[in-house]
Amino acid sequence: MLAGDYIRASADPDSFYAEIYSVDSPTSVTIVGNYIPASQTASGTKSVYALGSYSASASPSTQRNIYITSREDVPIGQNTFWLFAREDVGGSVPTVYVHFLGQELQYGDSNQIDDGVPKQLLQYIGSPAESQSKPNYTSALIPGSVPQIVSITTGAATTMASNQYFIIYSSTGNRAYYIWVNKDGTGVDPMPIASATALQWVVTTGDSAATTAATLATLLNDTFFNDFTATAVSKVITVTNNSAGATGSPANVSVGAPFAITVTQSGTGVGNSVIQDGDNLTLAIKLLDDAIGNIIAHQAGYDETVTIVASGATPPRSLNGPISPGTDIQLPPNS
């Protein structure tokens, strides 16, 4: 495999193919954007890959070689697809017929051989490929940006007590969350961080580690701003930020062992606050429009007049003139 190839879980459809950003080892790759297999286990899942680049060769030796041969030697069969056929038959102007364009190109001609969607446009909107319907908007600013991924291991309810909590952050740290334990209905929100959002993690005596993990995954999947995607396998939860971007490191403050939280992939790039990577463009524009509307609606603006008089002013409605440079003028109250 090489950077630019594509990979997916073997159980997923072709629409799940993700572009390989880099090949890190014989068994590890980094992909462009966020990918969560439809089904996965703690031990992993089988994958398949597709080549993203090819080279022409008169003597092919690898899967990446495109065979060059005389027309009469082209094999006929359902597994053979020809790309170009030379049409000039040795004439003075070299000409090829392009199969997927359905037209001829002469020497010196140029034509875009894709379907008209430039890679620059895909990069601008943050989409890793034409087949992807979930753009990575962060990549429009910093190509190759990735979201933070966190692994959480939970314990059974017997290892927890009410009001224990841990902290986790959305992309770029725009929102901080503290998740606090409410065991058997005896908990009270500890409110440790005034500016953070509280999430109540309800557990019940007798819950297994797998049950507490499933409950926590559901809680993280249902945040108001849809900041996380969480999947639980037994007692281990994988939490992926729904937008790429650097952010704060999560921390366990007081939840009892064996609870543990670790960062398995640090986020990179400048993430989003209102919209999320994966939102379609129409939804993203509407969310931005809604956010801007809220800002305008909450502006405490008003118009009042300050009259400049020769003498006898009644501040703040009027002031004696002339006004010297640097003078502070008190605004009248909003009438």
N, C-alpha and C positions, 0 to 999 in steps of 0.2 A: 504494500500500500504506500501511497504518496499523498502529500498535501494536495488538496483539490479532488481527491477521490471521495466516494460517498459510502456511508455505512448505516445500517439499521439492524434492529433485532430481527432475527429470522422469522419470528411469529408475527411481526408487524407488516402492514401493507407497504407497497412501494412509496406511497405518499409520505412515509415517515423517514425516508432517506435524509441524512444530515451530512453536510460537507465536512470533510476532515481538515481541520486547521493545521495540525502538525502531528507527525508520528513520533511519539515520545520514547517508545521501546517496542520490542517485538510483540508485546501484549497490551500496549496502551496507546491510545490516541486522544488528542484534544479536538473537539468538534466546534463548529461555528454555531453559536446560539445554544438554546436549551433543548435537551432531548430526554424524555422520560418514556421508556418502553411501556407498552400497554400492559404487559405482564412481566414481572421480574421477581427474582428470589435473592436471598442473602448471598447465595453462591454465584450469582450472575445469570446470564442468559446467552444462548448462542447468537451469533451475529453473522450477517452476510455483507459483502461490500461490492461496489460497482466502480469501475475505472472512470476517472474524470478526464484523463488526457491520453492521447494516442500519438503514434509517430508512424510515418510511412516508411516502408522498408521493402526492397526488392527481394530480400531473403529474410522473412520474418522468423524470429526466434523466441519472442515472448508474446503474452496476451495483448500487450500494448501496441504491437506492430500492425499496421494496415498493409495488406498484401498488394503489391504492384505487379500486374501481369497483363499479357495480351488478352484482348477481349474474348478470343475463342477458348482461352484457358480458364475463364472465370467459372467456377463450379456453380451448378444450379441446385438449389435446395432451400428449404425453409430457414436454415441457419446461416444463409449467406445474404449479405446486404451490400450492394455496391454503392459507392459514394460519387465517384466521378468517372466519366467516360470521355476519352479524347475523341473529338469530332472532326478535326481538320484533316485526318488521314494523311498526315505528312505534308499538308499544304503550307503556304507561305506564312499564314497567321495562325499561331497555336491557339486552339479553341477546345474548351472542355464543356461537356454537358454535366450540370450539377443536378444530381438526382433529387435531393430534397428541396431545391429551388425550382425545379422544373423549367430551367432556362439555360441558354448557353452564355459562357463568358469567354471573351477573346483576350489575347495577351494585352495587358495594360488596363483592362477593365477591373473594377472592384465592385463588390456588392456585399452587403451584410448577410451572413449566412445563417444567422439565427432567425427567430421569428419577430424581430424588430424591437425587443426589449433590451436596451443597453445595460451592461453590467454596472455602469456608473449610476443609472437610475435605481437599480436594485440596491446598491450600496447606500444611496441617498435615503431611501425609505427604510433601510435596515433589514431588508429581506435577504437571506443567504442564497436563495435560488428562486427561479420563476415558479417552481412547483410548490413553494412554501406559501401558506396563507397566513402565517403568524410572524410578522416582521420583528426583527430585533432593532428597535429604533436607536438604541445606544450605539450600535455599530456604525450608524451614519456619522457619528462624531469620532469614535475611536474603533476602527475595524478590529474584529476579533475579540471585542469585549465579552466577558462572561459574567454570569450571576454568581452570587455567593451560594454555596451548598453546605448545609449543616447536617451532621448526623447526631441524632438524639437517642440515647438508650434509656429506657424507663425501667422502673422496678414495680413490684406489686404494690397494692394499696397499703400493705402492712409497713412498707418502708417510708411512707409519706405521712406528713402531718399538716393540718390546716394552716394556711397563711404562709407556707413555704413558697418560694418563687424563683424564677429565672428570667433572664432578659434576652431578647432577640431583636434584630433591627431589619427594617425594610431596606430596599436599595438606596445607596448613598446616605443612609442614616436619617432619611427624611422623617421616619416615624420609628419611635422606640416602643416596644411592647414589653410589659412584664406579665408573665403568666403565673398566676397564683393558685395554689391548691385549696379547694373547698371540699374537705373530706366529711362525708356523712352530714352535710349541711351545717357544720359547726364553724365554718370559716367566716372571716371578716376581711374585706379588702385591706391589705396592709398599706396601700398607697405610698410606696417607697419613692416614687419618682413622679413629681407633680405634672410634668410635661409629657409623660408616657401614657400609652393606652393600656388599660387593664383588660386581661382576658381571664375569665374564671374557668379553671380546670376542675371539673367535678369528678370526684372519685368516690367509690363506695367500698366499705370494708368487705373483703372477699374478692375484689377485682384482681385478676392476674396481671402480670406485666404486659401481656399482649393486649388485654382489655384497656389498661391505662394508656398504652401507646395508641390504640385505635381512637380513643376518645380525644387525645391530644392532637392527633392528625386531623380529625374532623374540626376541631377548634381552630387550628391554624389555617385550614382551607376556607374558613368562613369569615375572615376578617372583612371589615367594611370596605377597605380599599383593595381587597384581593391581592395582598402583597406576597402571599406564599402559595406554593404547591407542595403538599405534604403527602407522602405515601408511607404506610406502616407495613412492615414485614416482621411478624412476631413482635418482639419488644424493641425493634430498631426502626426509627422514623428517619426518612430522608426529607429534608426541608430545603426547597429551592426557591430563591427569590424570583418573583415573576418578572423582574427587570434586571438586566445586567447592570453592573456598576459596583464600585468599591463602597464598602459600608462598615459599620462598627462590628466588632467581634462579640458574639453572644457570650453569655456567662451564666453559670449556675451560681446563684447566691446562697440558697439554703435548702434546696430539695435534697432529701436524704439519699444516700448511696443505696443501690448501684446507679442512680440517675447520673448521666454524664452527657455533656454536650461538647462537640468538637467541630471545627471547620474543616471540611474535606476539600473545598475549593474556594479560594478567596475571590471575591468579586473584583472586576477591573472595569475601568472606564467611568464615564459620567452617566449615572443612571437617571431614571425618570421618577417623578413624584406622583403626578396625577394619572398619566397614561402608563400602561405596562407593555413591555415587549410581549408580542403575541396578540395584542388588540388589533383588530382590523383597522384600516385607515379611517373609515367612516366613524367608528366608535372613538378612536383616538382624537379626531378633530372635535367631536361632540363633547368629550370629556374636558378638553382644553377650553372650549367655548363656555362650558358650564362653570369651570374654575374661574375664568376671567370675569364672567357675569357675577359670581359671588364676591369677587374683589370690588367690583364697581358698586354693587348693592350695599356693601358695608362701609363704603367711604363716607365719612361724616363731613361732607362738604356743604357750604352754604354761602350766600352772597349778602353782604351788608355794606352800607355806605358810611364812610368817615368824612365828615364835612370839615373843611379847613376855614376857620374864621379869623378875623383880625384880633378879636379879644372876646373874653367871656365864654370860652369853650366849656362844654360839659362832657368830659371824657366818660366813656370811650366813643360816644357818638360824634363828637367834634373835637378838634384840636386847634390851638392857636398857631397861626402861621407867622412867619415862614418856618418850615421844618428844617432843622440843621441835619447835615449828613451824619449817619450813625445813630440817629434817634430811634429808640424802640417804640413802635406804635401798637397799642393794645387793640385787639380785635373786639368789636362789639359782640355781645351775646347773640345767639341765633334767635331772631324774633319769630 
